[in-house]
Amino acid sequence: MTQIRVAEAARFLGVSDDTVRRLLSSGALESGGGSPASVDGASLGRYAREHAVVPSDGLGVARSARNRFVGIVTEVVSDTVMSQVELQCGPHRVVSLMSTESVRELGLEPGAVAVAVVKATTVIVETSDDAR
């Protein structure tokens, strides 16, 4: 069983340590049984998925891509042909390379709301040596 410290669980959920302790006390999260207090990793994963707040993009269309990140454009670097667009999607920084023509057509500029849609055949997952 993976045990995650309360402070680390709080960072994953974007809440305070006290909130995680309340979730443990109420039974919403399962204790990892460790000392100092810890959260069961599987319980934390279930809770995070069930309580995820995903901002709506307002488009109301169906799509096959599941990895969608709504965020704010923070930077656009363009030359005559290509552009680099950076979005801040919650705690995640997403960078996309696209044509400068697309940037103009989409009206991408710092402060604009945009959705990064990721559909990839390769996803690399890493863990620390401690996890094994």
C-alpha positions as CSV (number, residue, x, y, z in Angstrom):
1,M,0.0,0.0,0.0
2,T,1.4,3.4,-1.0
3,Q,1.4,5.9,1.9
4,I,1.4,9.7,1.1
5,R,2.2,12.2,3.8
6,V,-0.6,14.6,4.7
7,A,1.3,17.7,3.4
8,E,2.0,16.0,0.1
9,A,-1.6,14.9,-0.3
10,A,-2.7,18.5,0.4
11,R,-0.4,19.7,-2.5
12,F,-1.9,17.1,-4.8
13,L,-5.5,18.2,-4.0
14,G,-4.7,21.9,-3.9
15,V,-6.0,22.2,-0.3
16,S,-4.5,22.8,3.2
17,D,-3.1,20.1,5.5
18,D,-6.0,20.8,7.8
19,T,-8.5,20.0,5.1
20,V,-6.8,16.7,4.4
21,R,-6.9,15.9,8.2
22,R,-10.6,16.7,8.2
23,L,-11.1,14.4,5.1
24,L,-9.3,11.6,7.0
25,S,-11.4,12.2,10.2
26,S,-14.7,12.2,8.2
27,G,-13.7,9.0,6.4
28,A,-13.6,10.6,2.9
29,L,-10.0,9.6,2.8
30,E,-8.5,6.4,4.2
31,S,-5.5,6.6,6.5
32,G,-2.2,5.1,5.3
33,G,-1.5,4.0,8.9
34,G,1.9,5.6,8.9
35,S,3.4,8.0,11.4
36,P,3.5,10.9,10.9
37,A,-0.1,10.8,9.6
38,S,-0.4,9.6,6.1
39,V,-3.1,9.0,3.5
40,D,-3.6,5.7,1.6
41,G,-2.4,6.4,-2.0
42,A,-5.3,4.6,-3.7
43,S,-7.8,6.4,-1.6
44,L,-6.3,9.7,-2.5
45,G,-6.4,8.8,-6.2
46,R,-10.1,7.9,-6.0
47,Y,-10.9,11.1,-4.1
48,A,-8.9,13.3,-6.5
49,R,-10.7,11.8,-9.5
50,E,-14.2,12.0,-8.0
51,H,-13.8,15.6,-6.8
52,A,-11.8,17.0,-9.8
53,V,-13.1,20.4,-10.9
54,V,-12.7,20.8,-14.6
55,P,-13.6,24.2,-16.0
56,S,-16.0,24.1,-18.9
57,D,-14.7,25.3,-22.2
58,G,-18.2,26.3,-23.3
59,L,-18.0,24.5,-26.6
60,G,-20.5,21.7,-25.9
61,V,-19.2,19.3,-28.5
62,A,-18.3,15.6,-28.2
63,R,-14.8,14.5,-28.8
64,S,-12.6,11.4,-28.4
65,A,-9.7,13.1,-26.7
66,R,-9.9,12.7,-22.9
67,N,-6.9,14.8,-22.0
68,R,-8.2,18.4,-22.1
69,F,-6.7,21.2,-20.2
70,V,-8.6,24.5,-19.9
71,G,-6.3,27.4,-19.1
72,I,-5.1,30.9,-19.7
73,V,-2.6,31.8,-22.4
74,T,0.4,33.2,-20.7
75,E,2.9,33.7,-23.5
76,V,3.0,33.7,-27.3
77,V,6.3,33.8,-29.2
78,S,5.9,34.0,-33.0
79,D,8.0,34.3,-36.1
80,T,6.7,34.6,-39.6
81,V,5.8,30.8,-39.8
82,M,5.7,29.2,-36.4
83,S,4.6,30.1,-32.9
84,Q,5.1,28.8,-29.4
85,V,2.0,29.2,-27.2
86,E,2.2,28.6,-23.4
87,L,-0.9,28.0,-21.3
88,Q,-1.3,27.7,-17.5
89,C,-3.9,25.1,-16.9
90,G,-4.3,25.0,-13.1
91,P,-0.9,23.8,-11.8
92,H,0.1,22.6,-15.2
93,R,2.2,24.5,-17.8
94,V,1.3,23.3,-21.3
95,V,3.3,24.4,-24.3
96,S,2.2,24.0,-27.9
97,L,4.0,24.6,-31.2
98,M,1.7,25.7,-34.1
99,S,1.6,27.8,-37.2
100,T,1.5,31.6,-36.7
101,E,-1.5,31.6,-39.0
102,S,-3.3,29.4,-36.5
103,V,-2.4,31.7,-33.6
104,R,-3.9,34.6,-35.5
105,E,-7.1,32.7,-36.5
106,L,-7.6,31.5,-32.9
107,G,-7.0,34.9,-31.4
108,L,-4.4,33.5,-29.1
109,E,-2.7,36.2,-26.9
110,P,-1.8,36.5,-23.3
111,G,-4.9,36.4,-21.1
112,A,-7.1,34.5,-23.6
113,V,-8.9,31.4,-22.4
114,A,-8.0,28.3,-24.4
115,V,-8.2,24.5,-24.2
116,A,-5.1,22.3,-24.8
117,V,-6.3,19.0,-26.2
118,V,-3.7,16.2,-26.0
119,K,-4.2,13.0,-28.0
120,A,-1.0,11.0,-28.0
121,T,0.0,7.4,-28.6
122,T,3.0,7.7,-26.3
123,V,2.7,8.7,-22.6
124,I,5.7,8.3,-20.4
125,V,5.1,7.6,-16.7
126,E,7.9,8.0,-14.2
127,T,8.2,7.1,-10.5
128,S,10.9,7.7,-7.9
129,D,13.2,4.9,-6.9
130,D,11.4,4.9,-3.5
131,A,8.1,3.8,-5.2
132,R,9.6,0.4,-6.1
